[in-house]
Amino acid sequence: MRKRLDQLLAETSLEVTGHQRELLVKLVEQLDKWNKAYNLTSVRDPLDMVAKHIVDSLVVSPYLPSGAIIDVGTGPGLPGLPLAIINPDKTFVLLDSLGKRIRFIRQTCHELGISNVTAIQSRVEEHQPEQPYAAVVSRAFASIQDMLSWCGHLTDHRGAFLAMKGLYPEEELNALPENIEVRAVYPLAVPGLDGQRHLIALGYADTE
């Protein structure tokens, strides 16, 4: 798995240390082990997980702002856990409503020594942060409209909504609320995967 990870990372501009690569491999091993009992992901082959889960998560790293980041609907910690591993200077909250996913994340953080992650079991609309997050990241929401509707209270006018999508979501972007603007669209190249990937950066429009 380490060889596969190294091959894929070599096709990106990401800087990932040897220790971080070891942790990413251990993350896949944990995911594979827990998946047999908890059915955390439909991807069964650990080598496929390296591309489809790990590298697919990591490619958004260059676009993360400084400050606290929440990964909503994180599932088994994607993209939050891989991003936390290669960004030890940032803090991440991983939120999901299913207990088995949160148990997996907490146990994995404990075993791998990941200290910049807080796992919270909650429905996203019920999560009330003490401070607005710098960014709300989502890899799994069905639509941008749902993401904005359910996560709008998690950040303020300075924060960003980062939606990880496949094909460019033209119809969804044409239907944005008036108070939301597209700040940037980043085409993502994910080594080992066919098909398009995009990161859509949204935020509250400046009303001044």
N, C-alpha and C positions, 0 to 999 in steps of 0.2 A: 504493500500500500504506500509505503514511503516513496518508493521509486515512482509510482504513478503520480503521487502528489507533486514530487519534484519536477516531473516532466511537464505537468500542467502549469505549475507556477512559473516555470521558465518561459512560458508563452505570454506571461503578463508582466506588468511593470511593478508588481507588488514586492515590497521588501518584507520578507518573512524569515525570521531567524531560525537556526537549527532547532532550538528549544521549542519555539512556537510550532514548527512543523511536527515535532514529536507529539506535542499536545493535540494537534489536529488529527494525527493518526490514532491517538488514544481515544479521541472523541468518536471517530468512526467505529472503533472497536466496541466502545460502550453502546453506541447506537445499534450496532449489529446484535450485540448480546441481549439488550433489553427488547429489541424489536421482536425477537422470537416469542416472548411472553406477552408483551404489551401492545404489539402491532402499532408502533409509533409512525411508521412510514411504509408506503407501498414499494419502495425501493429495497430489494432484498440482498443484492450483491454489494458487498462492501466496496469493491472497486468502482462500481457505478455511483455509490454514495459520495466518493471523493469528488467526482465531477458535478453530479446533480445537486448535491447538498453543500459540500464544503467550498469548492471554488465558485460555484454559483452565488454563494453568500458573500465570499470575500471580495468579489469584484466591485461591490458598492463602497468598499472601505474608503477610497480616496474622496468620496463625496460627503462623508460624515462631518458635521460641524463639531466644534468643541462644545463641551457641556454634556449633560445627562441625556441619554437616548433611551426611548422605550420601543421595544419590539412587541407589537400587538398581534395576538393570534399566533404566538411564536411556535406552537406545535412542540416538537422535540428540541426547541432552542435554535430555530433557523429563521433568519440569519444571525440571531443574537450571539450564540455561543462562539461560532467561528470568528465573528467580528470582535468579540471581547478578547479572544485569545491573541489576536494580532494588534489590538489597540489597548494595551494594559493601562494607558494613561486616561482612558475614557471610562465612564460608568454606564452600565447598562441595566435596565429593568426589563425582564422577560415576563410577559403577561399571557396567561392562557386560562381558560375556564375548566379544563380537564385536569383532575388531580394526578392522574398517572403521568402526564407530561411534565407537570411541575415537580413531581417526585424524581423523575429521571434527571431533570435539569439540576436540582439540588444535589443529588447524589453524584452526578458527574462533576459538578463544580468542586465538591468535597474531595473526590478522588484525584482530580487533576490539579487541585490547588488554584482554581480560578477564583480570585477574590474581588473582582470588579463587576460581579453579576448579582442582582437580587431577583429571585423568582417569586412571582405573585400569582396565586390562583384567584381569579376574579373575572367576571364579565367586564368587558372594556368600558361599557357605559357606567358601571358602578365604581370604577377606579377613580379616586379623587386625589391627585398628587398635591403635596404641600407647595411645590414650586412647579411652574410650567416646564415641560421638557424642551430641550433645544431641538429635538427632532423626534418625530413619530415615524417609525419604519414598519412597513408591512410587506410580507412576501406572499401572504395567503388570502387576503381579502378578495371577495368575488368582484367587487367594483370599487372604483375611486369614490363614487357617491356614498357607498356604505362606509368606507373608511372615514370620509369627512364627517358624515352624520354621527357616527359612533365615537369618533376620536377628537372631535372639534374642541372639547374642553381640556385636552391634554397639553396644549401649547398656546402661545399667544402670538401677537403680530410679528415677533422676532423669530419665532420658531418655524420649522419646516415639516411638511408631510412628505415623506419619501416613499413612493409606491413602486414596488418592483413588479414589472409587468413583462409579458412576452411580446406580442405584436404591439406596435404603436397604437395606443387606445384612442383613436381619433374621435369616435362617437362619445366616449366618456368625457373627454376634454372639452368637446363642444357643448356639453351639458353641465358645465361647472356652475356653481352658485356665483352670483355677482360679486360676493365678497372674497372669492378665492381667485388667485392668479397663478399661472404657470411661471415658475421662476427659471426653470431649466429642464431640458430633456437630454438625458445622457444615453446614447446607444452603448450597450455593454457587449463586449466580446467575451464569451465564456469558453475557454479551451475545453475540448472534449464534448461539447454539446452543439447540436445543430439547432437551427431556428433562431429567431430574433429574441433579444432581451433589451429592455429599456428600463431606466430609472427615471421616474417622473418626480421632479421636485416642485411642490406646491406650497403656497403660503397665503396668509391673509393679505388682501390688497391694502395698500396704504391709503387710508381714507382722509388724510390731512390735505 
